[in-house]
Amino acid sequence: MVYIAVFASGGGSNAREICRHFENHATVQVGLVVTNNPKAGVVKVAEEYNIPSLILTGKQLNDSGFLTELLDKYSIAYIILAGYLKLIPVWLLDKYPDRIMNIHPSLLPKYGGKGMYGMHVHEAVKSNGDSESGMTVHLVNNEFDKGRILFQKKIVITQDMSAEEIAAAVLNLEHANYSKTIEKFITGY
């Protein structure tokens, strides 16, 4: 069995889809959920799926010994970011080279980088009058949203769509494609 850890900071809708997708999977299983936000909805998602979870402090995130021991305890082979808003420390990137994935609510490289997350992205897309947007799954490196792109999917934006409607359409793409992209990357099928 290949165990993955899901790192999330918010409501957990992508984390829920990942947990659901891999709940009875033959070769991949969510072994741990990690958040930096004690009020994050992802904690309830972990409870629903009976997955161990940890609310990580800033000190713990930067403590390579603590986090390494935790990830090793759960035999974590891949880290999946699902709305995790903290920069991943270099030592963790070194421990998991090309084994940390992220989802971003735009067609990278457009609207990527520090401060470009959630509604900030969709508002920028709307205010710039873009005719399309979408989602990107990419590997994580030491720069925000600059890792190798694994998958992208587009939506057409009409002039009358609000930023909230763009966000909802992109989130539907994320839910439909993130777990399948993770599965294909890990298993090869």
N, C-alpha and C positions, 0 to 999 in steps of 0.2 A: 504494500500500500504506500502511495506517495501522499504525504501530509502537507497541507498548505496552511499558512496563517493568513487571516484576513485582518488588515489594519484599516480602521475607519474612524472618522471623527464626528460623523453626523447621524442622520436619521437611520441609515442602514438599508436603504432600499436595494442598492446593488449587492450589499453583503447578504441580504435575504435571498436574492436570486442565486447567488453563488452557493449558499448553504443548501438551498432547495435542489439546485442542479446536481450537486455532489453528494446529496444525502445517502443515496443507495448506489453510488458509483462503484464499479468493479475495481478500479485502480487508484482513484484520487479521493481524498477525504479532507474536509476542513477539520483541522486538529486544534485550532486555537483562534480566538478573536481577540484583537488588541485595539484599544482606543486610548486616546489622550484626553478624552472628554468624559467626565463622570456622568454627564447628563445625556450622553449620546444614545440614540435609539438602538444602536447596534448591540448594546448590552442586552436588551430584551430579545433581540434576534438570536443571540448566542444562547440565551436561556430557552427559547422556543425549540431550538434544535439540539439542546443538551450538549453544547460545545463549551469547553472551558473558556473563560474570558479573563482579561486583565485590564484594569484601568491604569495606564502607564503614566508616571510622573515625568516631568522634564528631566529630573536627575536620573531616573531609571533608563530613559531613552538614551542618555549619553553615557551610561555605565555599561561598557562593552561586556564586562564579566557577568553582570546580572542578566542582560538580554540574551547573551550567548547561551548561558545556562538554561534559561527559560525555553528558548527555541530548540535547544538540544534535548531538553526533557520531553518535549512533544514531537521529537523527530521531524522537525519542520524542514522541508526540502525547498519550498518556494514561499515567497511573501507576495501577497496580492493586496494592492492598495485600492480601496473602494471609498473614495472621498476622504482620504487621510491627508490632513492639511499641514503636516510637519515635514521639513526636509529630512530625508533619510541620512543618517551619519555615514561618513566615508567608510568607517570600519565595518558597518553592516553591508554596504555595497561590496566591500572586499570579501566578506564572508559568503555572500550570495551573488557572485558575478553572473549577470544575465539570468538571474532567477528571482528578480523583483519586478513585478508588473504593475502598471498603473492604467487607469482609464481617465480620459480627459474629454470634457464636453465641447470640443471644437475639432476642426480638421487641422491638426497641427501641421506645420509650425504656426499657423494663424492662431492668435489669441492664446498663446502659451506664455509661461513664465510666471515670475513672482506676482502674486496678487490676482492672477487670472484663474479664478475658480468659480463654480456655481453661477449664480445670477450675474456676476460681474462679466462673465464671458458672453452670456446671452444678451445682456444689455449692450455690450460693445458690438456684437453682431448686428443687432437691430439698429443701433444709432449709425452704423456705417452703411446701412442699406444693402447688406450682403444678400445674394440670391440663393445661397446655400449655406448650410452648416452641417454639423454631424458630430461624430464621436471618433476618438482615436484610442487604441490600446497600444501601449508602448512599454519597452523595457526602461527601467529607471537607472539613471547615472547620476553624477554629482551636480547636475544643473537641472533646474525645474523644467520639465517637459521637453527635454532634448534627447532622450534615449531613442534607440532604434524602434521605428514604427513596425508593429506586428499586424495591425488591422485598422482599417477606416471604413466608415459607412456614412453616406450623405443623406440629407433631407433637402427638399426644395423649400425655400422660404418665400411666401407671398408677401406683398407689401402690407396687407392688412393684419399679418400675424404680430401679436405682441411678444415681448421678451418672455413672458410667462408661457405663451403657447409654443414658442421655440424651445424653451426649456423642457416642456412636457414631451414634445416630439423627440428631442434628443434623448431624454431619459428612456423613452420607449425603445429607442435603438440600443441604448446601453444594456437594458434588461434583456433584450433579445439576442445580443451578440457577445457580451463580455465573458460569460461562463463558457460558451462554445469556443471562444478564442483561447481562453486559459486551458481548456481541455485539449485542444489541438496542439498547443505549444508544449504541454507537458507530455502528452501521450503520443503525439505524432499522427493522430487520426481524428 
